[in-house]
Amino acid sequence: RKLEGEYLTNYDTRSRLAKIETTLNNLLEPIQEVDSDTLRSFIYKIISVTPENIVFCVAGTKNYTDKEFSENRHTFEALKPLATGTYHNEKYDKIMNYKVVII
């Protein structure tokens, strides 16, 4: 059972990284719109810190259960970001701040 779980975890990580690599290798132009499969390959979870501040969590090599993720959300929020930025939603005239971390 343990070996089976490790195999599935490693398979999930490898398949996710393969999807990311394929997507990046096929890019001829910057990404304008992302489909749900590609988004799931890049983003593991999203933390809403406040309505204007979110953290995109990119999965590393460990897959967290929902409980583990919930228990560690403040730790993940405090990680050094891989990237930061803002997004302006013209329809609602709102600015959202985001950061991307690898967990």
C-alpha positions as CSV (number, residue, x, y, z in Angstrom):
1,R,0.0,0.0,0.0
2,K,2.7,2.5,1.0
3,L,4.7,1.7,-2.2
4,E,1.5,2.1,-4.3
5,G,0.9,5.5,-2.7
6,E,4.4,6.6,-3.4
7,Y,4.1,5.4,-7.0
8,L,0.9,7.4,-7.5
9,T,2.4,10.5,-5.9
10,N,5.5,10.3,-8.1
11,Y,3.3,9.6,-11.1
12,D,1.1,12.6,-10.4
13,T,4.2,14.9,-10.0
14,R,5.8,13.6,-13.1
15,S,2.7,13.9,-15.2
16,R,2.1,17.4,-13.9
17,L,5.7,18.4,-14.7
18,A,5.4,16.8,-18.2
19,K,2.3,18.8,-18.9
20,I,4.0,22.0,-17.8
21,E,7.1,21.3,-19.9
22,T,4.9,20.5,-23.0
23,T,2.9,23.7,-22.5
24,L,6.0,25.8,-22.1
25,N,7.8,24.2,-25.1
26,N,4.9,24.8,-27.4
27,L,4.6,28.5,-26.6
28,L,5.1,30.7,-29.6
29,E,3.5,33.7,-27.9
30,P,2.8,34.7,-24.3
31,I,-0.1,33.0,-22.6
32,Q,-3.3,35.0,-23.0
33,E,-5.8,32.5,-21.8
34,V,-5.3,29.2,-19.9
35,D,-7.6,26.2,-20.1
36,S,-8.5,24.4,-16.8
37,D,-6.2,21.4,-17.4
38,T,-3.2,23.7,-17.9
39,L,-4.2,25.8,-14.9
40,R,-4.4,22.7,-12.7
41,S,-1.0,21.6,-13.9
42,F,0.6,24.9,-12.7
43,I,-1.6,25.9,-9.7
44,Y,-2.1,23.4,-6.9
45,K,-4.2,25.5,-4.5
46,I,-5.2,29.2,-4.1
47,I,-5.3,30.9,-0.7
48,S,-7.5,33.9,-0.3
49,V,-5.7,36.0,2.3
50,T,-8.1,38.9,1.9
51,P,-10.5,39.8,-0.9
52,E,-7.7,41.8,-2.5
53,N,-4.8,39.5,-1.7
54,I,-4.3,35.9,-2.9
55,V,-1.5,33.3,-2.9
56,F,-1.2,30.9,-5.8
57,C,0.5,27.7,-4.5
58,V,2.4,25.7,-7.0
59,A,3.0,22.1,-6.0
60,G,6.5,20.9,-5.4
61,T,7.2,17.3,-4.9
62,K,4.8,16.7,-1.9
63,N,1.1,16.3,-2.3
64,Y,-0.8,17.7,0.7
65,T,-4.1,16.4,1.9
66,D,-6.8,19.1,2.3
67,K,-6.3,18.8,6.1
68,E,-2.5,19.2,5.8
69,F,-2.9,22.2,3.4
70,S,-5.4,23.9,5.8
71,E,-3.1,23.4,8.8
72,N,-0.1,24.8,6.9
73,R,-1.8,27.7,5.0
74,H,-0.2,30.4,7.2
75,T,3.2,28.8,6.6
76,F,2.6,28.8,2.8
77,E,1.4,32.5,2.9
78,A,4.7,33.4,4.5
79,L,7.0,31.7,2.0
80,K,9.2,33.8,-0.2
81,P,7.4,34.4,-3.5
82,L,8.5,33.1,-6.8
83,A,6.6,36.0,-8.4
84,T,4.3,38.8,-7.3
85,G,2.0,41.1,-9.2
86,T,-1.3,42.8,-9.4
87,Y,-4.4,42.2,-11.6
88,H,-6.9,44.9,-12.5
89,N,-10.4,43.7,-13.1
90,E,-11.9,46.4,-15.4
91,K,-15.5,45.2,-15.0
92,Y,-15.5,45.7,-11.3
93,D,-12.7,48.3,-11.1
94,K,-10.9,46.2,-8.5
95,I,-7.2,45.6,-8.1
96,M,-6.0,42.2,-6.8
97,N,-2.5,41.6,-5.4
98,Y,-1.1,38.1,-5.9
99,K,2.0,36.1,-5.2
100,V,3.1,32.7,-6.4
101,V,4.9,30.3,-4.0
102,I,6.2,26.7,-4.4
103,I,5.0,24.4,-1.6
